[in-house]
Amino acid sequence: MPPVPVRPGIYKIHAHIIGPTSLVTATEYAVKHGAPVITDRLNPLPIEQDWIVEPTEPVPGAPYVIHLAHHEAAGLVIHEDKLFVNTVERAEWAKFTFEHVIGGVKLLSDKGLALRAGHRGAQLELVEPKPEFQETFTLEFVSPLNED
């Protein structure tokens, strides 16, 4: 299936897991490879839950990088098939494409692995893609880039 183009901007990324809405969330405490990225309830402050989604380069079909909107040097990285946010060089950030699935989109890494949210509070991981709702996400557009 061809990748889905995504408008560059600031998003909240909703995980499709059982229970109240859960958002992709950067945790506050870093470990060896960065701060683990989990799913959590909506926080009143958007600092850990607003993400910028933008293409790696301005050409059609380019993969996307995702980084915190309020700490733009902190991008998503993958280590041992787990998702972290870290302030490393942009070239080290994980690259994703988006694929249409029933109910939302699937985020696929440049290695073809799908982002999976097991349950609220669990660190997001990358797995072989399967037709499971835990691999489905909704991108809620918050605002275009360069706007407050």
N, CA, C and O atoms as CSV, one atom per row, in Angstrom:
chain,resi,resn,atom,element,x,y,z
A,1,MET,N,N,0.844,-1.174,0.000
A,1,MET,CA,C,0.000,0.000,0.000
A,1,MET,C,C,0.893,1.243,0.000
A,1,MET,O,O,1.868,1.290,0.750
A,2,PRO,N,N,0.581,2.252,-0.827
A,2,PRO,CA,C,1.434,3.445,-0.875
A,2,PRO,C,C,1.349,4.236,0.428
A,2,PRO,O,O,0.314,4.228,1.095
A,3,PRO,N,N,2.437,4.918,0.790
A,3,PRO,CA,C,2.409,5.721,2.013
A,3,PRO,C,C,1.404,6.864,1.906
A,3,PRO,O,O,1.129,7.371,0.818
A,4,VAL,N,N,0.868,7.254,3.044
A,4,VAL,CA,C,-0.099,8.344,3.136
A,4,VAL,C,C,0.665,9.650,3.347
A,4,VAL,O,O,1.492,9.729,4.256
A,5,PRO,N,N,0.409,10.680,2.528
A,5,PRO,CA,C,1.055,11.969,2.794
A,5,PRO,C,C,0.420,12.619,4.027
A,5,PRO,O,O,-0.794,12.548,4.219
A,6,VAL,N,N,1.241,13.242,4.846
A,6,VAL,CA,C,0.774,13.909,6.062
A,6,VAL,C,C,1.194,15.367,5.982
A,6,VAL,O,O,2.337,15.680,5.650
A,7,ARG,N,N,0.264,16.243,6.286
A,7,ARG,CA,C,0.555,17.682,6.288
A,7,ARG,C,C,1.523,17.989,7.429
A,7,ARG,O,O,1.242,17.636,8.575
A,8,PRO,N,N,2.655,18.636,7.148
A,8,PRO,CA,C,3.565,19.004,8.236
A,8,PRO,C,C,2.836,19.891,9.242
A,8,PRO,O,O,2.090,20.795,8.866
A,9,GLY,N,N,3.063,19.621,10.508
A,9,GLY,CA,C,2.416,20.421,11.533
A,9,GLY,C,C,2.573,19.818,12.906
A,9,GLY,O,O,3.325,18.864,13.109
A,10,ILE,N,N,1.844,20.396,13.849
A,10,ILE,CA,C,1.851,19.915,15.230
A,10,ILE,C,C,0.629,19.025,15.414
A,10,ILE,O,O,-0.484,19.385,15.031
A,11,TYR,N,N,0.857,17.857,16.009
A,11,TYR,CA,C,-0.187,16.852,16.181
A,11,TYR,C,C,-0.188,16.308,17.609
A,11,TYR,O,O,0.823,16.337,18.310
A,12,LYS,N,N,-1.342,15.819,18.008
A,12,LYS,CA,C,-1.455,14.903,19.127
A,12,LYS,C,C,-1.653,13.546,18.469
A,12,LYS,O,O,-2.435,13.417,17.527
A,13,ILE,N,N,-0.949,12.536,18.959
A,13,ILE,CA,C,-1.015,11.211,18.350
A,13,ILE,C,C,-1.761,10.294,19.308
A,13,ILE,O,O,-1.252,9.951,20.375
A,14,HIS,N,N,-2.973,9.898,18.922
A,14,HIS,CA,C,-3.833,9.060,19.750
A,14,HIS,C,C,-3.570,7.585,19.443
A,14,HIS,O,O,-3.552,7.174,18.283
A,15,ALA,N,N,-3.369,6.803,20.490
A,15,ALA,CA,C,-3.212,5.358,20.351
A,15,ALA,C,C,-4.587,4.713,20.456
A,15,ALA,O,O,-5.431,5.176,21.223
A,16,HIS,N,N,-4.817,3.666,19.707
A,16,HIS,CA,C,-6.077,2.934,19.764
A,16,HIS,C,C,-5.904,1.750,20.706
A,16,HIS,O,O,-5.618,0.633,20.276
A,17,ILE,N,N,-6.080,2.010,21.982
A,17,ILE,CA,C,-6.033,0.947,22.978
A,17,ILE,C,C,-7.311,1.018,23.797
A,17,ILE,O,O,-8.007,2.034,23.782
A,18,ILE,N,N,-7.618,-0.044,24.504
A,18,ILE,CA,C,-8.853,-0.116,25.276
A,18,ILE,C,C,-8.803,0.874,26.438
A,18,ILE,O,O,-7.782,1.001,27.113
A,19,GLY,N,N,-9.919,1.573,26.663
A,19,GLY,CA,C,-10.011,2.527,27.763
A,19,GLY,C,C,-10.114,3.948,27.246
A,19,GLY,O,O,-10.298,4.168,26.049
A,20,PRO,N,N,-9.993,4.931,28.165
A,20,PRO,CA,C,-10.065,6.341,27.758
A,20,PRO,C,C,-8.965,6.680,26.761
A,20,PRO,O,O,-7.982,5.951,26.628
A,21,THR,N,N,-9.145,7.789,26.068
A,21,THR,CA,C,-8.161,8.184,25.061
A,21,THR,C,C,-6.750,8.187,25.644
A,21,THR,O,O,-6.530,8.633,26.770
A,22,SER,N,N,-5.823,7.696,24.879
A,22,SER,CA,C,-4.419,7.660,25.282
A,22,SER,C,C,-3.592,8.317,24.200
A,22,SER,O,O,-3.786,8.063,23.012
A,23,LEU,N,N,-2.662,9.169,24.622
A,23,LEU,CA,C,-1.820,9.904,23.689
A,23,LEU,C,C,-0.369,9.455,23.805
A,23,LEU,O,O,0.097,9.075,24.879
A,24,VAL,N,N,0.330,9.507,22.685
A,24,VAL,CA,C,1.762,9.240,22.697
A,24,VAL,C,C,2.405,10.348,23.534
A,24,VAL,O,O,2.210,11.534,23.272
A,25,THR,N,N,3.178,9.938,24.549
A,25,THR,CA,C,3.677,10.858,25.564
A,25,THR,C,C,5.154,10.613,25.846
A,25,THR,O,O,5.576,9.472,26.031
A,26,ALA,N,N,5.931,11.677,25.877
A,26,ALA,CA,C,7.336,11.582,26.296
A,26,ALA,C,C,7.361,11.567,27.817
A,26,ALA,O,O,6.730,12.409,28.455
A,27,THR,N,N,8.082,10.620,28.400
A,27,THR,CA,C,8.189,10.588,29.856
A,27,THR,C,C,9.214,11.620,30.309
A,27,THR,O,O,9.991,12.137,29.508
A,28,GLU,N,N,9.201,11.909,31.601
A,28,GLU,CA,C,10.062,12.959,32.134
A,28,GLU,C,C,11.469,12.491,32.454
A,28,GLU,O,O,12.384,13.310,32.538
A,29,TYR,N,N,11.659,11.205,32.631
A,29,TYR,CA,C,12.944,10.716,33.147
A,29,TYR,C,C,13.683,9.909,32.085
A,29,TYR,O,O,13.189,8.895,31.593
A,30,ALA,N,N,14.863,10.380,31.751
A,30,ALA,CA,C,15.662,9.718,30.723
A,30,ALA,C,C,16.402,8.515,31.292
A,30,ALA,O,O,16.780,8.486,32.463
A,31,VAL,N,N,16.594,7.537,30.439
A,31,VAL,CA,C,17.432,6.377,30.725
A,31,VAL,C,C,18.564,6.405,29.709
A,31,VAL,O,O,18.783,7.434,29.070
A,32,LYS,N,N,19.270,5.333,29.545
A,32,LYS,CA,C,20.460,5.305,28.704
A,32,LYS,C,C,20.241,5.830,27.272
A,32,LYS,O,O,21.099,6.533,26.739
A,33,HIS,N,N,19.111,5.496,26.652
A,33,HIS,CA,C,18.904,5.841,25.237
A,33,HIS,C,C,17.935,7.006,25.041
A,33,HIS,O,O,17.540,7.298,23.912
A,34,GLY,N,N,17.553,7.668,26.120
A,34,GLY,CA,C,16.626,8.790,26.045
A,34,GLY,C,C,15.468,8.569,27.000
A,34,GLY,O,O,15.509,7.682,27.853
A,35,ALA,N,N,14.442,9.378,26.849
A,35,ALA,CA,C,13.241,9.238,27.673
A,35,ALA,C,C,12.291,8.265,26.974
A,35,ALA,O,O,11.971,8.456,25.801
A,36,PRO,N,N,11.837,7.228,27.675
A,36,PRO,CA,C,10.893,6.299,27.039
A,36,PRO,C,C,9.627,7.026,26.586
A,36,PRO,O,O,9.173,7.967,27.236
A,37,VAL,N,N,9.067,6.581,25.470
A,37,VAL,CA,C,7.824,7.143,24.954
A,37,VAL,C,C,6.727,6.129,25.249
A,37,VAL,O,O,6.824,4.963,24.866
A,38,ILE,N,N,5.675,6.588,25.939
A,38,ILE,CA,C,4.587,5.726,26.378
A,38,ILE,C,C,3.263,6.275,25.852
A,38,ILE,O,O,3.241,7.272,25.130
A,39,THR,N,N,2.164,5.622,26.216
A,39,THR,CA,C,0.844,6.209,26.020
A,39,THR,C,C,0.317,6.583,27.393
A,39,THR,O,O,0.544,5.873,28.372
A,40,ASP,N,N,-0.389,7.706,27.456
A,40,ASP,CA,C,-0.913,8.187,28.733
A,40,ASP,C,C,-2.176,8.994,28.476
A,40,ASP,O,O,-2.481,9.350,27.338
A,41,ARG,N,N,-2.903,9.277,29.550
A,41,ARG,CA,C,-4.096,10.128,29.444
A,41,ARG,C,C,-3.687,11.528,28.988
A,41,ARG,O,O,-2.520,11.910,29.075
A,42,LEU,N,N,-4.666,12.277,28.505
A,42,LEU,CA,C,-4.437,13.654,28.084
A,42,LEU,C,C,-3.919,14.468,29.264
A,42,LEU,O,O,-4.543,14.495,30.325
A,43,ASN,N,N,-2.789,15.124,29.081
A,43,ASN,CA,C,-2.215,16.001,30.102
A,43,ASN,C,C,-2.722,17.415,29.878
A,43,ASN,O,O,-2.936,17.820,28.735
A,44,PRO,N,N,-2.920,18.186,30.969
A,44,PRO,CA,C,-3.365,19.562,30.778
A,44,PRO,C,C,-2.328,20.439,30.082
A,44,PRO,O,O,-2.691,21.397,29.400
A,45,LEU,N,N,-1.043,20.125,30.243
A,45,LEU,CA,C,0.011,20.867,29.554
A,45,LEU,C,C,0.485,20.046,28.363
A,45,LEU,O,O,0.728,18.848,28.502
A,46,PRO,N,N,0.622,20.668,27.193
A,46,PRO,CA,C,0.954,19.907,25.990
A,46,PRO,C,C,2.441,19.593,25.802
A,46,PRO,O,O,2.819,19.010,24.786
A,47,ILE,N,N,3.277,19.963,26.751
A,47,ILE,CA,C,4.723,19.871,26.565
A,47,ILE,C,C,5.178,18.472,26.140
A,47,ILE,O,O,6.062,18.344,25.293
A,48,GLU,N,N,4.591,17.436,26.711
A,48,GLU,CA,C,5.029,16.063,26.437
A,48,GLU,C,C,4.154,15.348,25.425
A,48,GLU,O,O,4.427,14.198,25.080
A,49,GLN,N,N,3.089,16.018,24.932
A,49,GLN,CA,C,2.143,15.321,24.064
A,49,GLN,C,C,1.890,16.002,22.726
A,49,GLN,O,O,1.111,15.489,21.922
A,50,ASP,N,N,2.517,17.133,22.464
A,50,ASP,CA,C,2.425,17.777,21.155
A,50,ASP,C,C,3.668,17.409,20.356
A,50,ASP,O,O,4.794,17.595,20.818
A,51,TRP,N,N,3.453,16.890,19.163
A,51,TRP,CA,C,4.551,16.396,18.330
A,51,TRP,C,C,4.528,17.090,16.979
A,51,TRP,O,O,3.461,17.302,16.403
A,52,ILE,N,N,5.697,17.441,16.475
A,52,ILE,CA,C,5.814,17.945,15.108
A,52,ILE,C,C,6.086,16.757,14.198
A,52,ILE,O,O,6.984,15.952,14.445
A,53,VAL,N,N,5.290,16.669,13.144
A,53,VAL,CA,C,5.473,15.655,12.110
A,53,VAL,C,C,5.861,16.412,10.855
A,53,VAL,O,O,5.110,17.265,10.381
A,54,GLU,N,N,7.037,16.102,10.314
A,54,GLU,CA,C,7.485,16.797,9.107
A,54,GLU,C,C,8.333,15.853,8.259
A,54,GLU,O,O,8.984,14.951,8.788
A,55,PRO,N,N,8.323,16.062,6.940
A,55,PRO,CA,C,9.117,15.186,6.066
A,55,PRO,C,C,10.615,15.400,6.277
A,55,PRO,O,O,11.057,16.482,6.662
A,56,THR,N,N,11.376,14.354,6.018
A,56,THR,CA,C,12.833,14.442,6.152
A,56,THR,C,C,13.426,15.378,5.113
A,56,THR,O,O,14.467,15.993,5.344
A,57,GLU,N,N,12.758,15.487,3.960
A,57,GLU,CA,C,13.176,16.397,2.903
A,57,GLU,C,C,11.932,16.813,2.112
A,57,GLU,O,O,10.937,16.088,2.110
A,58,PRO,N,N,11.973,17.956,1.449
A,58,PRO,CA,C,10.774,18.466,0.770
A,58,PRO,C,C,10.518,17.832,-0.598
A,58,PRO,O,O,10.427,18.534,-1.605
A,59,VAL,N,N,10.402,16.507,-0.629
A,59,VAL,CA,C,10.076,15.813,-1.882
A,59,VAL,C,C,8.917,14.853,-1.612
A,59,VAL,O,O,8.832,14.279,-0.526
A,60,PRO,N,N,8.027,14.674,-2.587
A,60,PRO,CA,C,6.908,13.749,-2.403
A,60,PRO,C,C,7.409,12.336,-2.087
A,60,PRO,O,O,8.361,11.851,-2.698
A,61,GLY,N,N,6.756,11.690,-1.130
A,61,GLY,CA,C,7.108,10.323,-0.768
A,61,GLY,C,C,8.230,10.204,0.246
A,61,GLY,O,O,8.576,9.093,0.649
A,62,ALA,N,N,8.812,11.330,0.672
A,62,ALA,CA,C,9.890,11.276,1.676
A,62,ALA,C,C,9.320,10.783,2.999
A,62,ALA,O,O,8.171,11.078,3.329
A,63,PRO,N,N,10.116,10.032,3.760
A,63,PRO,CA,C,9.645,9.624,5.094
A,63,PRO,C,C,9.569,10.840,6.020
A,63,PRO,O,O,10.018,11.932,5.672
A,64,TYR,N,N,9.000,10.630,7.185
A,64,TYR,CA,C,8.787,11.709,8.150
A,64,TYR,C,C,9.608,11.473,9.410
A,64,TYR,O,O,9.919,10.337,9.767
A,65,VAL,N,N,9.950,12.572,10.075
A,65,VAL,CA,C,10.510,12.508,11.423
A,65,VAL,C,C,9.481,13.131,12.356
A,65,VAL,O,O,8.653,13.945,11.946
A,66,ILE,N,N,9.554,12.733,13.609
A,66,ILE,CA,C,8.611,13.216,14.616
A,66,ILE,C,C,9.433,13.687,15.809
A,66,ILE,O,O,10.299,12.966,16.305
A,67,HIS,N,N,9.146,14.918,16.266
A,67,HIS,CA,C,9.869,15.436,17.431
A,67,HIS,C,C,8.938,16.280,18.278
A,67,HIS,O,O,7.881,16.713,17.817
A,68,LEU,N,N,9.336,16.511,19.521
A,68,LEU,CA,C,8.512,17.295,20.424
A,68,LEU,C,C,8.335,18.715,19.893
A,68,LEU,O,O,9.294,19.335,19.432
A,69,ALA,N,N,7.127,19.220,19.958
A,69,ALA,CA,C,6.847,20.563,19.457
A,69,ALA,C,C,7.410,21.644,20.368
A,69,ALA,O,O,7.750,22.730,19.901
A,70,HIS,N,N,7.510,21.360,21.655
A,70,HIS,CA,C,7.958,22.375,22.607
A,70,HIS,C,C,9.410,22.180,23.038
A,70,HIS,O,O,9.904,22.882,23.920
A,71,HIS,N,N,10.078,21.231,22.417
A,71,HIS,CA,C,11.510,20.993,22.631
A,71,HIS,C,C,12.018,20.393,21.324
A,71,HIS,O,O,12.254,19.189,21.223
A,72,GLU,N,N,12.179,21.262,20.324
A,72,GLU,CA,C,12.371,20.810,18.950
A,72,GLU,C,C,13.636,20.010,18.701
A,72,GLU,O,O,13.756,19.378,17.652
A,73,ALA,N,N,14.579,20.017,19.625
A,73,ALA,CA,C,15.794,19.218,19.448
A,73,ALA,C,C,15.587,17.767,19.875
A,73,ALA,O,O,16.464,16.929,19.665
A,74,ALA,N,N,14.437,17.465,20.472
A,74,ALA,CA,C,14.166,16.123,21.008
A,74,ALA,C,C,13.297,15.343,20.034
A,74,ALA,O,O,12.093,15.577,19.933
A,75,GLY,N,N,13.922,14.412,19.318
A,75,GLY,CA,C,13.218,13.620,18.315
A,75,GLY,C,C,13.060,12.175,18.727
A,75,GLY,O,O,13.731,11.694,19.640
A,76,LEU,N,N,12.152,11.481,18.033
A,76,LEU,CA,C,11.943,10.062,18.301
A,76,LEU,C,C,13.122,9.255,17.772
A,76,LEU,O,O,13.580,9.458,16.647
A,77,VAL,N,N,13.600,8.345,18.594
A,77,VAL,CA,C,14.671,7.430,18.207
A,77,VAL,C,C,14.247,6.016,18.586
A,77,VAL,O,O,13.409,5.820,19.466
A,78,ILE,N,N,14.829,5.050,17.920
A,78,ILE,CA,C,14.517,3.648,18.176
A,78,ILE,C,C,15.783,2.956,18.648
A,78,ILE,O,O,16.845,3.098,18.042
A,79,HIS,N,N,15.661,2.203,19.737
A,79,HIS,CA,C,16.760,1.369,20.206
A,79,HIS,C,C,16.172,0.047,20.665
A,79,HIS,O,O,15.266,0.011,21.498
A,80,GLU,N,N,16.701,-1.045,20.110
A,80,GLU,CA,C,16.231,-2.402,20.416
A,80,GLU,C,C,14.711,-2.491,20.298
A,80,GLU,O,O,14.044,-3.057,21.165
A,81,ASP,N,N,14.173,-1.931,19.221
A,81,ASP,CA,C,12.754,-1.961,18.884
A,81,ASP,C,C,11.860,-1.323,19.945
A,81,ASP,O,O,10.696,-1.697,20.084
A,82,LYS,N,N,12.398,-0.366,20.687
A,82,LYS,CA,C,11.622,0.430,21.648
A,82,LYS,C,C,11.768,1.894,21.254
A,82,LYS,O,O,12.781,2.297,20.682
A,83,LEU,N,N,10.735,2.694,21.570
A,83,LEU,CA,C,10.705,4.093,21.165
A,83,LEU,C,C,11.117,5.002,22.317
A,83,LEU,O,O,10.626,4.870,23.438
A,84,PHE,N,N,12.021,5.919,22.022
A,84,PHE,CA,C,12.517,6.908,22.976
A,84,PHE,C,C,12.454,8.277,22.316
A,84,PHE,O,O,12.320,8.386,21.097
A,85,VAL,N,N,12.554,9.323,23.139
A,85,VAL,CA,C,12.766,10.670,22.622
A,85,VAL,C,C,14.110,11.123,23.180
A,85,VAL,O,O,14.397,10.937,24.362
A,86,ASN,N,N,14.940,11.727,22.304
A,86,ASN,CA,C,16.289,12.072,22.726
A,86,ASN,C,C,16.781,13.281,21.919
A,86,ASN,O,O,16.362,13.504,20.783
A,87,THR,N,N,17.672,14.045,22.534
A,87,THR,CA,C,18.264,15.197,21.850
A,87,THR,C,C,19.569,14.781,21.189
A,87,THR,O,O,20.660,15.139,21.634
A,88,VAL,N,N,19.427,14.022,20.125
A,88,VAL,CA,C,20.573,13.605,19.320
A,88,VAL,C,C,20.478,14.330,17.978
A,88,VAL,O,O,19.495,15.020,17.708
A,89,GLU,N,N,21.481,14.174,17.160
A,89,GLU,CA,C,21.458,14.794,15.826
A,89,GLU,C,C,20.219,14.333,15.055
A,89,GLU,O,O,19.793,13.183,15.164
A,90,ARG,N,N,19.659,15.246,14.283
A,90,ARG,CA,C,18.456,14.944,13.500
A,90,ARG,C,C,18.642,13.711,12.608
A,90,ARG,O,O,17.692,12.958,12.391
A,91,ALA,N,N,19.846,13.503,12.096
A,91,ALA,CA,C,20.110,12.345,11.238
A,91,ALA,C,C,19.888,11.022,11.980
A,91,ALA,O,O,19.672,9.990,11.344
A,92,GLU,N,N,19.940,11.041,13.303
A,92,GLU,CA,C,19.734,9.828,14.104
A,92,GLU,C,C,18.275,9.592,14.474
A,92,GLU,O,O,17.945,8.544,15.029
A,93,TRP,N,N,17.390,10.555,14.176
A,93,TRP,CA,C,15.977,10.387,14.497
A,93,TRP,C,C,15.375,9.278,13.637
A,93,TRP,O,O,15.785,9.059,12.497
A,94,ALA,N,N,14.405,8.593,14.205
A,94,ALA,CA,C,13.700,7.541,13.472
A,94,ALA,C,C,12.910,8.156,12.320
A,94,ALA,O,O,12.401,9.273,12.413
A,95,LYS,N,N,12.825,7.402,11.249
A,95,LYS,CA,C,12.072,7.847,10.078
A,95,LYS,C,C,10.848,6.937,9.932
A,95,LYS,O,O,10.935,5.716,10.061
A,96,PHE,N,N,9.700,7.579,9.657
A,96,PHE,CA,C,8.441,6.841,9.569
A,96,PHE,C,C,7.703,7.175,8.285
A,96,PHE,O,O,7.857,8.257,7.718
A,97,THR,N,N,6.900,6.222,7.843
A,97,THR,CA,C,5.884,6.469,6.832
A,97,THR,C,C,4.555,6.106,7.477
A,97,THR,O,O,4.512,5.431,8.506
A,98,PHE,N,N,3.472,6.562,6.859
A,98,PHE,CA,C,2.131,6.323,7.384
A,98,PHE,C,C,1.351,5.504,6.367
A,98,PHE,O,O,1.454,5.739,5.163
A,99,GLU,N,N,0.577,4.551,6.845
A,99,GLU,CA,C,-0.212,3.690,5.978
A,99,GLU,C,C,-1.657,3.707,6.469
A,99,GLU,O,O,-1.911,3.618,7.670
A,100,HIS,N,N,-2.610,3.824,5.527
A,100,HIS,CA,C,-4.032,3.767,5.902
A,100,HIS,C,C,-4.378,2.383,6.423
A,100,HIS,O,O,-4.016,1.374,5.817
A,101,VAL,N,N,-5.080,2.337,7.548
A,101,VAL,CA,C,-5.666,1.105,8.073
A,101,VAL,C,C,-7.071,1.451,8.555
A,101,VAL,O,O,-7.414,2.627,8.674
A,102,ILE,N,N,-7.869,0.453,8.826
A,102,ILE,CA,C,-9.230,0.706,9.310
A,102,ILE,C,C,-9.155,1.483,10.614
A,102,ILE,O,O,-8.532,1.029,11.574
A,103,GLY,N,N,-9.775,2.633,10.655
A,103,GLY,CA,C,-9.853,3.430,11.873
A,103,GLY,C,C,-8.724,4.425,12.081
A,103,GLY,O,O,-8.755,5.172,13.059
A,104,GLY,N,N,-7.729,4.467,11.205
A,104,GLY,CA,C,-6.639,5.417,11.422
A,104,GLY,C,C,-5.464,5.175,10.507
A,104,GLY,O,O,-5.627,4.855,9.330
A,105,VAL,N,N,-4.266,5.334,11.068
A,105,VAL,CA,C,-3.039,5.111,10.317
A,105,VAL,C,C,-2.107,4.210,11.123
A,105,VAL,O,O,-2.171,4.140,12.351
A,106,LYS,N,N,-1.256,3.539,10.394
A,106,LYS,CA,C,-0.195,2.729,10.986
A,106,LYS,C,C,1.104,3.469,10.731
A,106,LYS,O,O,1.336,3.932,9.614
A,107,LEU,N,N,1.961,3.592,11.745
A,107,LEU,CA,C,3.268,4.221,11.589
A,107,LEU,C,C,4.287,3.116,11.360
A,107,LEU,O,O,4.421,2.209,12.181
A,108,LEU,N,N,4.995,3.191,10.258
A,108,LEU,CA,C,5.987,2.181,9.898
A,108,LEU,C,C,7.378,2.798,9.901
A,108,LEU,O,O,7.593,3.876,9.348
A,109,SER,N,N,8.319,2.100,10.531
A,109,SER,CA,C,9.704,2.571,10.568
A,109,SER,C,C,10.348,2.335,9.215
A,109,SER,O,O,9.774,1.671,8.352
A,110,ASP,N,N,11.543,2.880,9.034
A,110,ASP,CA,C,12.250,2.665,7.768
A,110,ASP,C,C,12.662,1.207,7.596
A,110,ASP,O,O,13.082,0.817,6.506
A,111,LYS,N,N,12.552,0.391,8.651
A,111,LYS,CA,C,12.821,-1.051,8.551
A,111,LYS,C,C,11.539,-1.852,8.335
A,111,LYS,O,O,11.569,-3.082,8.304
A,112,GLY,N,N,10.399,-1.144,8.183
A,112,GLY,CA,C,9.133,-1.813,7.926
A,112,GLY,C,C,8.429,-2.321,9.171
A,112,GLY,O,O,7.449,-3.059,9.063
A,113,LEU,N,N,8.905,-1.942,10.355
A,113,LEU,CA,C,8.263,-2.371,11.600
A,113,LEU,C,C,7.172,-1.370,11.983
A,113,LEU,O,O,7.291,-0.174,11.717
A,114,ALA,N,N,6.110,-1.875,12.609
A,114,ALA,CA,C,4.975,-1.039,12.988
A,114,ALA,C,C,5.101,-0.593,14.439
A,114,ALA,O,O,5.519,-1.361,15.305
A,115,LEU,N,N,4.734,0.660,14.688
A,115,LEU,CA,C,4.683,1.168,16.051
A,115,LEU,C,C,3.483,0.528,16.741
A,115,LEU,O,O,2.395,0.463,16.169
A,116,ARG,N,N,3.685,0.047,17.995
A,116,ARG,CA,C,2.622,-0.654,18.720
A,116,ARG,C,C,2.517,-0.111,20.134
A,116,ARG,O,O,3.516,0.046,20.836
A,117,ALA,N,N,1.272,0.176,20.539
A,117,ALA,CA,C,0.981,0.609,21.903
A,117,ALA,C,C,0.284,-0.549,22.607
A,117,ALA,O,O,-0.886,-0.826,22.341
A,118,GLY,N,N,0.991,-1.218,23.496
A,118,GLY,CA,C,0.420,-2.387,24.156
A,118,GLY,C,C,-0.723,-2.041,25.095
A,118,GLY,O,O,-1.807,-2.616,24.992
A,119,HIS,N,N,-0.493,-1.111,26.004
A,119,HIS,CA,C,-1.503,-0.649,26.955
A,119,HIS,C,C,-1.045,0.678,27.526
A,119,HIS,O,O,0.117,1.053,27.367
A,120,ARG,N,N,-1.961,1.407,28.202
A,120,ARG,CA,C,-1.598,2.711,28.738
A,120,ARG,C,C,-0.453,2.546,29.731
A,120,ARG,O,O,-0.488,1.674,30.599
A,121,GLY,N,N,0.558,3.392,29.591
A,121,GLY,CA,C,1.714,3.358,30.470
A,121,GLY,C,C,2.864,2.519,29.945
A,121,GLY,O,O,3.990,2.646,30.427
A,122,ALA,N,N,2.603,1.667,28.968
A,122,ALA,CA,C,3.670,0.824,28.409
A,122,ALA,C,C,4.467,1.606,27.381
A,122,ALA,O,O,3.926,2.440,26.655
A,123,GLN,N,N,5.768,1.322,27.333
A,123,GLN,CA,C,6.608,1.954,26.322
A,123,GLN,C,C,6.211,1.442,24.945
A,123,GLN,O,O,5.967,0.249,24.764
A,124,LEU,N,N,6.148,2.355,23.972
A,124,LEU,CA,C,5.820,1.947,22.615
A,124,LEU,C,C,6.964,1.128,22.046
A,124,LEU,O,O,8.135,1.392,22.320
A,125,GLU,N,N,6.608,0.137,21.254
A,125,GLU,CA,C,7.615,-0.747,20.664
A,125,GLU,C,C,7.346,-0.893,19.181
A,125,GLU,O,O,6.281,-0.523,18.685
A,126,LEU,N,N,8.328,-1.437,18.483
A,126,LEU,CA,C,8.196,-1.694,17.057
A,126,LEU,C,C,8.160,-3.190,16.825
A,126,LEU,O,O,8.991,-3.934,17.347
A,127,VAL,N,N,7.176,-3.629,16.026
A,127,VAL,CA,C,6.921,-5.047,15.805
A,127,VAL,C,C,6.663,-5.297,14.329
A,127,VAL,O,O,6.444,-4.364,13.556
A,128,GLU,N,N,6.691,-6.576,13.948
A,128,GLU,CA,C,6.270,-6.933,12.592
A,128,GLU,C,C,4.802,-6.529,12.445
A,128,GLU,O,O,3.997,-6.833,13.325
A,129,PRO,N,N,4.436,-5.853,11.355
A,129,PRO,CA,C,3.058,-5.379,11.212
A,129,PRO,C,C,2.041,-6.524,11.177
A,129,PRO,O,O,2.231,-7.540,10.508
A,130,LYS,N,N,0.953,-6.313,11.928
A,130,LYS,CA,C,-0.176,-7.245,11.932
A,130,LYS,C,C,-1.444,-6.391,11.935
A,130,LYS,O,O,-1.387,-5.215,12.294
A,131,PRO,N,N,-2.574,-6.955,11.547
A,131,PRO,CA,C,-3.816,-6.170,11.562
A,131,PRO,C,C,-4.406,-6.112,12.974
A,131,PRO,O,O,-5.445,-6.716,13.242
A,132,GLU,N,N,-3.741,-5.385,13.870
A,132,GLU,CA,C,-4.180,-5.285,15.262
A,132,GLU,C,C,-4.439,-3.829,15.611
A,132,GLU,O,O,-3.722,-2.940,15.152
A,133,PHE,N,N,-5.472,-3.580,16.429
A,133,PHE,CA,C,-5.827,-2.200,16.769
A,133,PHE,C,C,-4.730,-1.502,17.557
A,133,PHE,O,O,-4.656,-0.274,17.526
A,134,GLN,N,N,-3.869,-2.242,18.268
A,134,GLN,CA,C,-2.781,-1.606,19.022
A,134,GLN,C,C,-1.745,-0.971,18.109
A,134,GLN,O,O,-0.889,-0.221,18.578
A,135,GLU,N,N,-1.806,-1.254,16.827
A,135,GLU,CA,C,-0.892,-0.664,15.852
A,135,GLU,C,C,-1.564,0.463,15.064
A,135,GLU,O,O,-1.017,0.938,14.068
A,136,THR,N,N,-2.741,0.887,15.507
A,136,THR,CA,C,-3.494,1.929,14.822
A,136,THR,C,C,-3.449,3.210,15.643
A,136,THR,O,O,-3.622,3.185,16.862
A,137,PHE,N,N,-3.218,4.317,14.973
A,137,PHE,CA,C,-3.129,5.617,15.626
A,137,PHE,C,C,-3.972,6.629,14.858
A,137,PHE,O,O,-4.233,6.458,13.667
A,138,THR,N,N,-4.393,7.680,15.549
A,138,THR,CA,C,-5.083,8.796,14.928
A,138,THR,C,C,-4.222,10.032,15.115
A,138,THR,O,O,-3.775,10.322,16.225
A,139,LEU,N,N,-3.988,10.765,14.025
A,139,LEU,CA,C,-3.235,12.013,14.095
A,139,LEU,C,C,-4.241,13.158,14.222
A,139,LEU,O,O,-5.008,13.426,13.298
A,140,GLU,N,N,-4.228,13.826,15.371
A,140,GLU,CA,C,-5.104,14.978,15.591
A,140,GLU,C,C,-4.314,16.239,15.283
A,140,GLU,O,O,-3.392,16.595,16.017
A,141,PHE,N,N,-4.673,16.914,14.199
A,141,PHE,CA,C,-3.969,18.117,13.781
A,141,PHE,C,C,-4.256,19.232,14.779
A,141,PHE,O,O,-5.414,19.563,15.030
A,142,VAL,N,N,-3.191,19.814,15.352
A,142,VAL,CA,C,-3.319,20.900,16.328
A,142,VAL,C,C,-3.114,22.243,15.647
A,142,VAL,O,O,-3.932,23.150,15.800
A,143,SER,N,N,-2.011,22.377,14.885
A,143,SER,CA,C,-1.748,23.633,14.181
A,143,SER,C,C,-0.659,23.418,13.143
A,143,SER,O,O,0.112,22.461,13.222
A,144,PRO,N,N,-0.603,24.325,12.161
A,144,PRO,CA,C,0.504,24.272,11.205
A,144,PRO,C,C,1.809,24.666,11.902
A,144,PRO,O,O,1.789,25.186,13.018
A,145,LEU,N,N,2.919,24.422,11.253
A,145,LEU,CA,C,4.211,24.809,11.816
A,145,LEU,C,C,4.343,26.334,11.845
A,145,LEU,O,O,3.698,27.036,11.065
A,146,ASN,N,N,5.173,26.830,12.740
A,146,ASN,CA,C,5.467,28.258,12.878
A,146,ASN,C,C,4.272,29.096,13.295
A,146,ASN,O,O,4.194,30.277,12.959
A,147,GLU,N,N,3.340,28.494,14.025
A,147,GLU,CA,C,2.219,29.255,14.599
A,147,GLU,C,C,2.147,28.916,16.079
A,147,GLU,O,O,2.459,27.793,16.476
A,148,ASP,N,N,1.744,29.865,16.886
A,148,ASP,CA,C,1.608,29.615,18.317
A,148,ASP,C,C,0.183,29.285,18.678
A,148,ASP,O,O,-0.117,29.044,19.848
